[in-house]
Amino acid sequence: MTPAAHISAAIEVIADISARRRPATDALKDWGLSHRFAGSKDRAAIASLVYDTLRRKASSAWLMGNEEPRSLVLGMLKLQKNLDVAAIDDHFSGARFAPEPLSAEERENLAKDGLKGAPLHVAGDFPEWIEASLVRIFGDEVEAEMQALTHRAPLDLRVNTLKANRDDVNAALAHLALEPTSHSPVGLRAIPAENRRGPAVQSEPEYIKGEIEIQDEGSQLAALLSAVHAGEQVVDLCAGGGGKTLALAAQMNNGGQIYASDSDQRRLAPIHARLERAGVRNVQVRTPRGGADAVTDLDGKIDCVLVDAPCTGTGTWRRNPDAKWRLRPGSLSVRVNDQAVVLDRAAQLVKPEGRIVYITCSVLPEENDESVAAFLERSPEFKSVPAGEVLERALLSRLEPVFRKTEHGLQMSPLKTGTDGFYVSVLERRAKK
Ligand SMILES: C[S@@+](CC[C@H](N)C(=O)[O-])C[C@H]1O[C@@H](n2cnc3c(N)ncnc32)[C@H](O)[C@@H]1O
């Protein structure tokens, strides 16, 4: 397929997503099934155009004056790919499989001076209703922060220090041209290539042997900020597929004890094979049976409860750009309620002077500082640990300048830390009087 044919296909897929309000992954899969002649490189190029279009949906619509799929793709080619009118013209030739030639109006819109005069939610490409929340966290950096969240995300790996070290793994994977991550001491990063799929890491021997995991650097840092160490009793209360559990086990060098649980039995299922592959021996998986709480026997005994909370995932919009246009106020309030439930449960598990490490992959203050503030109001026996001390305990004080500090925690973002938008707050139970 030619680049112009890729653009035609992307317009078709965007039309399907808009008309049927369906996730981009489903629309792309269907397109692939009904166009079996397209090879994997073609499908990757089309997916890349579709995701870039979703990243810049609001600004493209503003530039082109409407939300038609063709307009959205045209706007993206200018705003995200920096193509000028002549370069776009070449693709829109009207030849077989290429899109129809540009109209005079399209040409005029594409020649405009970018986003000059656009409102904030357009310039930052986010739903207007979250603007006030974003201003609360980012102040006058909303536009820069949200624009950084429209870029493609890199692929990050965490080196499993139970089995390997970063230099050796990097040398073995030299053909992938990875770079050590800037902040996590155990991360390696692959920069995304334009219009291509990322490296097939899962087929590398190092992956198969459990020496590496795929994990965003922000998630690695969130686990490190828990400052768990060998000898501690730890509960990973929202363990899901175990991404953080594996990182904690490596930090504890297989010492102490981690209990991994989750209210959703199905989400926990993959953890067993992952623990095995990573050579983890200090994790007991506590599977809830018939919805029953699987950690009641641990109440009041735990040094550190990790709450990798259910959240809206706004901090991962680089990876799931269509999720941002589907976010609704109702789903945010459902998540805030879930967070209250899980924080209250975590509090029962923590022993005096123990801690809850509360994590989200969101940049919205409602589910970060404000969820924490509401918890502290309900549970005066807890206090939030100042950011400087959290970093010091995790031996990460050198990172103090890169994090955005909030009232109760630390906020990461593509702009500030070059990671997904993770939030971490450490909540310590006061000593018994
Ligand atoms: C962000 S995901 C966890 C991701 C996982 N920790 C990882 O690193 O791969 C949030 C998890 O919280 C779980 N969850 C939601 N409400 C919960 C509750 N009340 N108690 C325990 N787990 C809960 C969800 O099932 C989901 O698996």
The ligand as an SDF file (V2000), in Angstrom:
LIG
                    3D

 27 29  0  0  0  0  0  0  0  0999 V2000
   -4.5960    0.2060   38.0400 C   0  0  0  0  0  0  0  0  0  0  0  0
   -5.2090   -1.3880   38.1280 S   0  0  0  0  0  0  0  0  0  0  0  0
   -3.8780   -2.2910   38.8530 C   0  0  0  0  0  0  0  0  0  0  0  0
   -2.6880   -2.5360   37.9610 C   0  0  0  0  0  0  0  0  0  0  0  0
   -1.6310   -3.4220   38.5730 C   0  0  0  0  0  0  0  0  0  0  0  0
   -1.2790   -3.0390   39.9370 N   0  0  0  0  0  0  0  0  0  0  0  0
   -0.3640   -3.4570   37.7570 C   0  0  0  0  0  0  0  0  0  0  0  0
    0.6420   -2.7900   38.1130 O   0  0  0  0  0  0  0  0  0  0  0  0
   -0.3450   -4.1590   36.7230 O   0  0  0  0  0  0  0  0  0  0  0  0
   -6.3680   -1.2770   39.4260 C   0  0  0  0  0  0  0  0  0  0  0  0
   -6.8820   -2.5980   39.9830 C   0  0  0  0  0  0  0  0  0  0  0  0
   -7.6830   -2.3150   41.1410 O   0  0  0  0  0  0  0  0  0  0  0  0
   -8.6250   -3.3620   41.2740 C   0  0  0  0  0  0  0  0  0  0  0  0
   -9.6430   -2.9210   42.2380 N   0  0  0  0  0  0  0  0  0  0  0  0
  -10.6820   -2.0710   42.0680 C   0  0  0  0  0  0  0  0  0  0  0  0
  -11.3680   -1.9080   43.2200 N   0  0  0  0  0  0  0  0  0  0  0  0
  -10.7430   -2.6820   44.1470 C   0  0  0  0  0  0  0  0  0  0  0  0
  -10.9840   -2.9610   45.5290 C   0  0  0  0  0  0  0  0  0  0  0  0
  -11.9940   -2.3990   46.1940 N   0  0  0  0  0  0  0  0  0  0  0  0
  -10.1380   -3.8040   46.1660 N   0  0  0  0  0  0  0  0  0  0  0  0
   -9.1080   -4.3800   45.5040 C   0  0  0  0  0  0  0  0  0  0  0  0
   -8.8510   -4.1700   44.2010 N   0  0  0  0  0  0  0  0  0  0  0  0
   -9.6460   -3.3240   43.5220 C   0  0  0  0  0  0  0  0  0  0  0  0
   -9.0830   -3.5750   39.8430 C   0  0  0  0  0  0  0  0  0  0  0  0
   -9.6560   -4.8550   39.6830 O   0  0  0  0  0  0  0  0  0  0  0  0
   -7.7710   -3.4000   39.0530 C   0  0  0  0  0  0  0  0  0  0  0  0
   -7.1750   -4.6410   38.7940 O   0  0  0  0  0  0  0  0  0  0  0  0
  1  2  1  0
  2  3  1  0
  2 10  1  0
  3  4  1  0
  4  5  1  0
  5  6  1  0
  5  7  1  0
  7  8  2  0
  7  9  1  0
 10 11  1  0
 11 12  1  0
 11 26  1  0
 12 13  1  0
 13 14  1  0
 13 24  1  0
 14 15  1  0
 14 23  1  0
 15 16  2  0
 16 17  1  0
 17 18  1  0
 17 23  2  0
 18 19  1  0
 18 20  2  0
 20 21  1  0
 21 22  2  0
 22 23  1  0
 24 25  1  0
 24 26  1  0
 26 27  1  0
M  CHG  2   2   1   9  -1
M  END
$$$$
